[in-house]
């Protein structure tokens, strides 16, 4: 993987190592981009209130202002009263009709060029820019990020005409249709809710939020504004995963009754003392960082069954001792404590009887380098996906019987599209105009399961996911 460092250089990096925080003169606040500490204060997941941001005139310069945006508790939607039916680039309202009590857009976004803004300067921000640039029906209009060199470099690379230091200023533009959020986890909810209530469609990097309370607030904002909210699960777009999904859908494995999903790193903590190891800023450790990818991959391949219970365990053994840091770690230090787990396990039971075992780590003493994958057991076949150090070839094995004898198939792997496909599908959904089922529910479901994993680990017992989401477990 690649990332843009503070000098604007592209360097090797891990999937979760995208943001690069920087300390400003006010080290107790956190930025609206994935690169800095400044601008919007860090708030608790259960903060009681959130202020409505002041409406500024559009600024097409790099002037800086500070914001203080939190998130309401219990899923309440902040920013009441902002326009949510903006249509064309000029801001005209879109027509709509009512289906099942939900407004469904029928505007002109399927026929005109959509205008995009990207918030975040790290690896994922670069990938979103690349994805939009590849589409003839999208124009990249604005980019926000606090670090001068990466912002200027990315702006020049992708020909972005309007560059901003603060995400709040980018959202003040009234000519944007699409907003990509590529920032630290603590800013996903504040930025997304502001964007949705401003009438923008939102593509948000995983996880959707630090917890299900914030994720629910984002979903409610998307529904209220009738705008698309999508979570980036780019590993679905891998060639091996796509091939395996098609094989499953064609009945190649029969009924899948158990799955194992993992992402294990030997030494992969993304910088001790960075925002990644802050509970307040990240929401958790490898479970919310890598685990959400592998949970999604498992759910996607299983056909997204309803999760009922989970039994989880978390460990923090190496990180607190200063061990297990990635050799390529280059994050800015924002604190001294290791506040999250470095290893997590979970066992999920689904309503249809299927089970899923999840195992993720940033740091363990073991043979893994940077390995992830899925194992599936079905009534008519099995599959093993094993990816070592992000390999894209020779990663999949299918197990079956041939003439009554066990057989192993190693299929040719299609091209890995990753973020390119994610961005393309997001734009297609927006242009399709049927947004009823694209209000962020997938990301919310994953957040609820992750929350239940942490609750189970804390309580030392199996928990009901629905009860945890309702706040009664």
C-alpha positions as CSV (number, residue, x, y, z in Angstrom):
1,X,0.0,0.0,0.0
2,X,1.0,3.6,-0.5
3,X,0.6,6.8,1.5
4,X,1.4,10.4,1.1
5,X,3.8,11.6,3.8
6,X,4.2,15.1,5.2
7,X,6.5,16.0,2.4
8,X,4.1,14.9,-0.3
9,X,6.1,11.8,-1.1
10,X,4.4,8.5,-1.8
11,X,5.6,5.8,0.5
12,X,4.8,2.1,1.3
13,X,2.2,1.8,4.0
14,X,-0.5,-0.4,5.4
15,X,-4.2,-0.2,4.6
16,X,-5.1,1.3,7.9
17,X,-2.1,3.6,8.1
18,X,-3.6,6.3,5.9
19,X,-3.9,9.4,8.1
20,X,-0.9,11.3,9.4
21,X,-1.8,13.5,12.3
22,X,0.1,16.7,13.0
23,X,0.2,18.6,16.2
24,X,-0.6,22.3,16.0
25,X,-0.4,25.0,18.6
26,X,-3.7,23.7,20.1
27,X,-2.9,20.0,20.7
28,X,-6.2,19.2,22.4
29,X,-8.2,19.6,19.2
30,X,-8.5,17.4,16.1
31,X,-8.6,18.3,12.5
32,X,-11.1,18.0,9.7
33,X,-8.6,16.1,7.6
34,X,-6.6,13.0,8.0
35,X,-3.3,14.8,8.6
36,X,-3.5,17.2,11.5
37,X,-4.6,17.9,15.0
38,X,-6.6,21.2,15.0
39,X,-9.9,22.6,14.0
40,X,-12.6,20.4,15.6
41,X,-12.5,19.2,19.1
42,X,-12.5,15.5,20.0
43,X,-15.8,14.6,21.7
44,X,-17.1,11.6,23.5
45,X,-19.2,9.1,21.5
46,X,-22.0,10.0,23.9
47,X,-21.6,13.8,23.7
48,X,-24.8,15.4,24.7
49,X,-25.1,18.1,22.1
50,X,-23.7,19.5,18.9
51,X,-23.7,23.1,17.7
52,X,-24.9,24.1,14.2
53,X,-22.0,25.4,12.2
54,X,-22.2,28.9,11.1
55,X,-23.1,29.4,7.5
56,X,-20.2,31.1,5.8
57,X,-20.1,32.6,2.3
58,X,-18.3,30.3,-0.2
59,X,-14.5,30.8,0.1
60,X,-12.4,29.9,-2.8
61,X,-9.1,30.5,-1.0
62,X,-7.1,28.8,1.7
63,X,-8.3,30.9,4.6
64,X,-8.6,29.1,7.9
65,X,-11.3,29.0,10.5
66,X,-12.0,26.8,13.5
67,X,-15.1,24.7,14.2
68,X,-16.3,22.8,17.2
69,X,-18.5,20.0,16.0
70,X,-19.5,17.0,18.1
71,X,-22.2,14.4,17.7
72,X,-25.5,14.2,19.5
73,X,-26.0,11.2,21.7
74,X,-28.4,8.3,21.0
75,X,-28.5,8.8,17.2
76,X,-30.2,12.2,17.2
77,X,-29.5,14.1,13.9
78,X,-27.6,17.4,14.4
79,X,-27.6,20.4,12.1
80,X,-31.4,20.8,11.8
81,X,-32.8,23.0,9.1
82,X,-30.1,22.8,6.4
83,X,-31.3,22.3,2.8
84,X,-31.4,18.6,1.8
85,X,-33.0,18.7,-1.7
86,X,-30.3,20.5,-3.7
87,X,-30.3,19.2,-7.2
88,X,-28.1,20.6,-10.0
89,X,-24.8,22.5,-9.8
90,X,-26.7,25.7,-9.5
91,X,-28.5,24.5,-6.3
92,X,-31.9,24.0,-7.8
93,X,-34.3,21.7,-5.9
94,X,-34.8,18.2,-7.1
95,X,-38.3,16.7,-7.6
96,X,-39.2,13.6,-5.6
97,X,-41.9,11.1,-4.9
98,X,-42.9,9.1,-1.9
99,X,-42.4,5.3,-1.7
100,X,-43.1,3.5,1.6
101,X,-43.0,6.8,3.4
102,X,-39.5,7.7,2.1
103,X,-38.7,10.3,-0.4
104,X,-37.0,8.9,-3.5
105,X,-35.1,11.2,-5.7
106,X,-35.9,11.7,-9.4
107,X,-33.6,14.5,-10.1
108,X,-31.2,15.2,-13.0
109,X,-28.1,13.7,-11.4
110,X,-28.2,10.7,-13.8
111,X,-27.6,13.0,-16.9
112,X,-25.2,15.7,-15.8
113,X,-21.6,15.8,-14.6
114,X,-21.3,15.4,-10.8
115,X,-19.0,17.6,-8.8
116,X,-16.8,16.0,-6.1
117,X,-15.0,17.2,-3.0
118,X,-12.5,15.0,-1.1
119,X,-11.6,15.5,2.5
120,X,-8.3,13.9,3.5
121,X,-4.8,13.8,2.1
122,X,-3.5,10.3,3.0
123,X,-3.6,7.0,1.0
124,X,-7.4,6.7,0.9
125,X,-7.8,10.4,-0.1
126,X,-5.5,9.7,-3.0
127,X,-7.5,6.6,-4.0
128,X,-10.8,8.5,-4.0
129,X,-9.2,11.2,-6.2
130,X,-7.9,8.6,-8.5
131,X,-11.3,6.9,-8.7
132,X,-13.2,10.1,-9.5
133,X,-10.6,11.1,-12.1
134,X,-11.2,7.8,-13.9
135,X,-14.9,8.7,-14.5
136,X,-15.9,10.9,-17.4
137,X,-19.1,12.0,-15.6
138,X,-17.3,13.4,-12.5
139,X,-15.4,16.6,-12.0
140,X,-13.1,17.0,-9.0
141,X,-13.7,20.4,-7.7
142,X,-12.3,20.7,-4.2
143,X,-9.8,19.1,-1.8
144,X,-9.3,19.7,1.9
145,X,-6.4,18.9,4.2
146,X,-4.3,20.8,6.7
147,X,-0.8,19.9,5.5
148,X,0.4,22.2,2.8
149,X,2.8,20.0,0.8
150,X,0.5,17.0,0.4
151,X,-2.5,19.2,-0.4
152,X,-0.6,21.1,-3.1
153,X,0.9,17.9,-4.5
154,X,-2.4,16.1,-4.7
155,X,-4.1,19.2,-6.1
156,X,-1.6,19.4,-8.8
157,X,-1.6,15.7,-9.6
158,X,-5.4,15.6,-10.1
159,X,-5.9,19.1,-11.3
160,X,-8.1,20.2,-8.3
161,X,-9.0,23.9,-8.7
162,X,-10.0,24.7,-5.1
163,X,-7.9,23.7,-2.1
164,X,-8.8,24.3,1.5
165,X,-7.2,23.8,4.9
166,X,-10.4,23.1,6.8
167,X,-13.2,20.6,5.8
168,X,-15.8,23.1,7.1
169,X,-14.9,25.5,4.4
170,X,-15.0,22.9,1.6
171,X,-18.6,22.0,2.8
172,X,-19.6,25.6,2.5
173,X,-19.5,25.3,-1.3
174,X,-23.0,25.1,-2.8
175,X,-21.9,23.4,-6.1
176,X,-20.8,20.0,-4.8
177,X,-22.7,16.8,-5.2
178,X,-20.3,14.2,-3.8
179,X,-18.2,14.3,-0.7
180,X,-15.5,11.7,0.2
181,X,-14.5,11.4,3.8
182,X,-10.9,10.0,4.2
183,X,-10.1,11.2,7.7
184,X,-9.5,9.8,11.2
185,X,-12.5,7.9,12.7
186,X,-13.5,10.6,15.2
187,X,-14.3,13.0,12.3
188,X,-16.4,10.6,10.2
189,X,-19.7,11.5,11.9
190,X,-19.3,15.3,12.2
191,X,-18.2,15.6,8.6
192,X,-20.8,13.2,7.2
193,X,-23.7,14.7,9.0
194,X,-22.8,18.2,8.0
195,X,-22.3,17.1,4.4
196,X,-25.6,15.1,4.3
197,X,-27.6,18.0,5.8
198,X,-25.9,20.3,3.2
199,X,-27.4,18.2,0.5
200,X,-24.3,16.2,-0.5
201,X,-24.0,12.4,-1.1
202,X,-21.3,10.9,1.1
203,X,-18.7,8.2,0.5
204,X,-17.1,7.4,3.9
205,X,-14.0,5.3,4.5
206,X,-14.4,2.4,7.0
207,X,-15.4,2.2,9.7
208,X,-18.5,4.2,9.2
209,X,-18.0,5.7,12.7
210,X,-16.2,5.0,16.0
211,X,-19.4,3.2,17.3
212,X,-23.0,2.5,16.4
213,X,-24.3,5.6,18.2
214,X,-22.4,7.8,15.8
215,X,-23.2,5.5,12.8
216,X,-26.9,5.6,13.6
217,X,-26.8,9.4,13.7
218,X,-25.2,9.4,10.2
219,X,-27.8,7.0,8.9
220,X,-30.6,9.1,10.2
221,X,-29.1,12.2,8.6
222,X,-28.9,10.4,5.3
223,X,-32.5,9.3,5.5
224,X,-33.8,12.7,6.5
225,X,-31.9,14.4,3.7
226,X,-32.6,11.5,1.2
227,X,-28.9,11.4,0.3
228,X,-26.7,8.4,-0.4
229,X,-24.3,7.4,2.4
230,X,-21.9,4.6,1.5
231,X,-19.1,3.0,3.5
232,X,-15.9,2.0,1.7
233,X,-15.3,-1.7,1.9
234,X,-12.7,-1.9,-0.8
235,X,-11.6,-5.5,-0.2
236,X,-14.9,-6.7,-1.6
237,X,-13.6,-5.4,-4.9
238,X,-10.5,-7.6,-4.9
239,X,-10.4,-10.0,-7.8
240,X,-10.2,-13.1,-5.6
241,X,-13.2,-12.0,-3.4
242,X,-15.3,-11.2,-6.5
243,X,-14.5,-14.5,-8.0
244,X,-15.4,-16.4,-4.8
245,X,-18.6,-14.4,-4.4
246,X,-19.7,-15.4,-7.9
247,X,-18.8,-19.0,-7.2
248,X,-20.9,-18.9,-4.1
249,X,-23.9,-17.3,-5.8
250,X,-23.8,-19.9,-8.5
251,X,-24.1,-22.6,-5.8
252,X,-20.5,-23.8,-5.9
253,X,-20.3,-24.3,-2.1
254,X,-23.9,-25.2,-1.4
255,X,-25.1,-24.0,1.9
256,X,-22.3,-22.3,3.9
257,X,-22.6,-23.2,7.6
258,X,-19.4,-21.9,9.0
259,X,-16.8,-19.2,8.1
260,X,-13.5,-18.1,9.5
261,X,-12.2,-14.6,8.8
262,X,-8.8,-13.2,9.9
263,X,-6.3,-10.4,9.5
264,X,-3.1,-11.0,11.5
265,X,0.0,-8.9,11.7
266,X,3.2,-9.8,13.5
267,X,4.3,-6.2,14.1
268,X,1.7,-3.8,12.7
269,X,0.8,-1.2,15.2
270,X,0.5,2.0,13.1
271,X,2.7,4.1,15.5
272,X,2.7,3.8,19.2
273,X,1.1,7.0,20.6
274,X,-0.6,8.0,17.3
275,X,-4.3,8.6,17.0
276,X,-4.7,4.9,16.0
277,X,-3.8,3.9,19.6
278,X,-6.2,6.5,21.2
279,X,-9.5,5.1,22.2
280,X,-11.1,8.6,21.9
281,X,-9.8,9.2,18.4
282,X,-10.0,5.8,16.9
283,X,-12.8,4.0,18.8
284,X,-10.7,0.9,19.1
285,X,-7.7,-1.0,17.9
286,X,-7.3,-3.7,15.2
287,X,-10.9,-4.9,15.7
288,X,-12.4,-1.6,14.5
289,X,-9.5,-1.1,12.0
290,X,-8.8,-4.4,10.4
291,X,-11.6,-6.4,11.8
292,X,-14.4,-4.3,10.2
293,X,-12.9,-5.2,6.8
294,X,-12.9,-8.9,7.6
295,X,-16.3,-8.9,9.2
296,X,-17.6,-7.2,6.1
297,X,-15.9,-9.7,3.8
298,X,-17.4,-12.6,5.8
299,X,-20.9,-11.1,5.8
300,X,-20.7,-10.2,2.1
301,X,-19.7,-13.8,1.1
302,X,-22.3,-15.3,3.4
303,X,-25.1,-13.2,1.9
304,X,-25.3,-10.7,4.8
305,X,-27.2,-12.9,7.3
306,X,-28.8,-11.4,10.4
307,X,-26.3,-11.5,13.3
308,X,-27.9,-12.4,16.6
309,X,-25.2,-13.0,19.3
310,X,-21.5,-12.5,19.6
311,X,-18.8,-13.7,22.1
312,X,-15.7,-11.6,22.0
313,X,-12.3,-11.2,23.7
314,X,-9.7,-8.5,23.4
315,X,-6.1,-8.4,24.6
316,X,-3.6,-5.6,25.0
317,X,-0.3,-7.4,25.8
318,X,2.4,-6.0,23.5
319,X,1.4,-2.5,22.7
320,X,1.4,-1.3,26.3
321,X,5.0,-2.6,26.6
322,X,6.1,-0.6,23.5
323,X,6.3,-3.7,21.3
324,X,4.8,-4.5,18.0
325,X,5.1,-1.2,16.2
326,X,5.2,-1.4,12.4
327,X,8.6,-0.9,10.8
328,X,7.0,1.6,8.4
329,X,5.2,3.5,11.2
330,X,5.4,7.2,10.5
331,X,2.4,8.7,12.4
332,X,2.7,11.8,14.4
333,X,2.6,11.2,18.2
334,X,-0.5,12.8,19.8
335,X,-0.2,11.0,23.2
336,X,1.8,8.5,25.2
337,X,-0.7,5.8,26.1
338,X,-1.7,2.7,24.3
339,X,-5.4,2.7,25.0
340,X,-6.8,0.0,22.7
341,X,-6.4,-3.7,22.1
342,X,-3.7,-5.3,19.9
343,X,-5.5,-8.7,19.5
344,X,-9.2,-9.5,19.2
345,X,-11.3,-12.6,18.7
346,X,-15.0,-13.0,18.1
347,X,-17.6,-15.7,17.5
348,X,-20.8,-14.6,15.8
349,X,-24.0,-16.5,15.5
350,X,-26.6,-15.7,12.8
351,X,-30.3,-16.2,12.7
352,X,-30.0,-18.9,9.9
353,X,-27.7,-21.0,12.0
354,X,-24.5,-20.0,10.3
355,X,-21.5,-19.0,12.4
356,X,-18.5,-16.8,11.8
357,X,-15.1,-16.8,13.7
358,X,-13.1,-13.6,13.5
359,X,-9.5,-13.1,14.5
360,X,-7.5,-9.9,14.1
361,X,-4.3,-8.5,15.4
362,X,-1.8,-5.6,15.1
363,X,0.9,-7.4,17.1
364,X,1.4,-11.0,18.1
365,X,4.2,-13.4,18.3
366,X,3.5,-15.7,15.3
367,X,4.3,-16.5,11.7
368,X,2.1,-13.9,10.1
369,X,3.6,-10.9,8.4
370,X,0.5,-9.0,7.1
371,X,-1.9,-11.7,6.2
372,X,-5.7,-11.7,5.8
373,X,-8.3,-14.2,4.5
374,X,-11.4,-16.2,4.8
375,X,-12.2,-19.9,5.0
376,X,-15.7,-21.1,4.1
377,X,-17.2,-24.5,4.8
378,X,-20.2,-25.5,2.7
379,X,-22.4,-28.5,2.1
380,X,-21.1,-28.9,-1.4
381,X,-17.7,-27.4,-1.3
382,X,-15.2,-25.2,0.6
383,X,-12.9,-22.3,0.0
384,X,-9.8,-20.7,1.4
385,X,-8.7,-17.2,0.6
386,X,-5.2,-16.4,2.0
387,X,-3.6,-13.1,1.1
388,X,0.0,-12.6,2.3
389,X,1.4,-9.1,2.2
390,X,-1.4,-7.9,-0.1
391,X,-0.7,-10.4,-2.8
392,X,-3.2,-10.4,-5.7
393,X,-2.4,-13.7,-7.5
394,X,-2.6,-17.3,-6.4
395,X,-4.6,-16.5,-3.3
396,X,-7.7,-18.7,-3.7
397,X,-8.3,-22.4,-3.3
398,X,-11.7,-24.1,-4.0
399,X,-12.4,-27.6,-2.6
400,X,-14.7,-30.0,-4.2
401,X,-15.1,-33.6,-5.3
402,X,-14.3,-34.9,-8.8
403,X,-15.5,-38.5,-9.6
404,X,-15.8,-39.1,-5.9
405,X,-12.3,-38.0,-5.1
406,X,-11.2,-34.8,-3.2
407,X,-10.0,-32.1,-5.6
408,X,-8.5,-28.7,-5.2
409,X,-8.9,-25.9,-7.7
410,X,-6.6,-22.9,-8.0
411,X,-8.6,-20.5,-10.3
412,X,-7.0,-17.6,-12.2
413,X,-7.7,-14.4,-10.3
414,X,-9.3,-11.4,-12.0
415,X,-7.9,-7.9,-11.7
416,X,-8.2,-6.2,-8.3
417,X,-10.1,-3.0,-8.7
418,X,-10.3,-1.9,-5.1
419,X,-11.2,1.7,-4.6
420,X,-11.7,2.3,-8.3
421,X,-14.8,0.0,-8.2
422,X,-16.0,1.4,-4.9
423,X,-16.0,4.9,-6.3
424,X,-17.5,3.9,-9.6
425,X,-20.4,2.0,-7.8
426,X,-21.0,5.0,-5.5
427,X,-21.3,7.3,-8.5
428,X,-23.6,4.9,-10.3
429,X,-25.9,4.7,-7.3
430,X,-26.1,8.5,-7.1
431,X,-26.8,8.8,-10.8
432,X,-29.4,6.0,-10.6
433,X,-31.6,8.2,-8.4
434,X,-33.0,5.3,-6.4
435,X,-31.5,5.9,-3.0
436,X,-34.0,4.2,-0.6
437,X,-31.6,1.4,0.3
438,X,-28.4,3.4,0.3
439,X,-28.5,5.4,3.5
440,X,-25.5,3.7,5.3
441,X,-27.3,0.7,6.8
442,X,-24.5,-1.7,5.9
443,X,-21.9,0.3,7.7
444,X,-24.3,0.7,10.7
445,X,-24.8,-3.1,10.9
446,X,-21.1,-3.7,11.0
447,X,-20.7,-1.0,13.7
448,X,-23.4,-2.7,15.8
449,X,-21.6,-6.0,15.6
450,X,-18.2,-4.4,16.5
451,X,-19.8,-2.7,19.4
452,X,-21.2,-6.0,20.6
453,X,-17.7,-7.6,20.3
454,X,-16.3,-5.0,22.6
455,X,-19.3,-5.3,25.0
456,X,-18.8,-9.1,25.2
457,X,-15.1,-8.8,25.8
458,X,-15.7,-6.3,28.6
459,X,-18.5,-8.4,30.2
460,X,-16.8,-11.7,29.7
461,X,-19.9,-13.4,28.2
462,X,-21.9,-13.8,25.0
463,X,-24.2,-10.9,24.3
464,X,-27.3,-10.2,22.2
465,X,-26.3,-7.7,19.4
466,X,-29.7,-6.1,19.3
467,X,-29.6,-5.6,23.1
468,X,-26.2,-3.9,22.9
469,X,-27.4,-1.7,20.0
470,X,-30.4,-0.7,22.2
471,X,-28.2,0.1,25.1
472,X,-29.6,-2.5,27.5
473,X,-26.5,-4.9,27.5
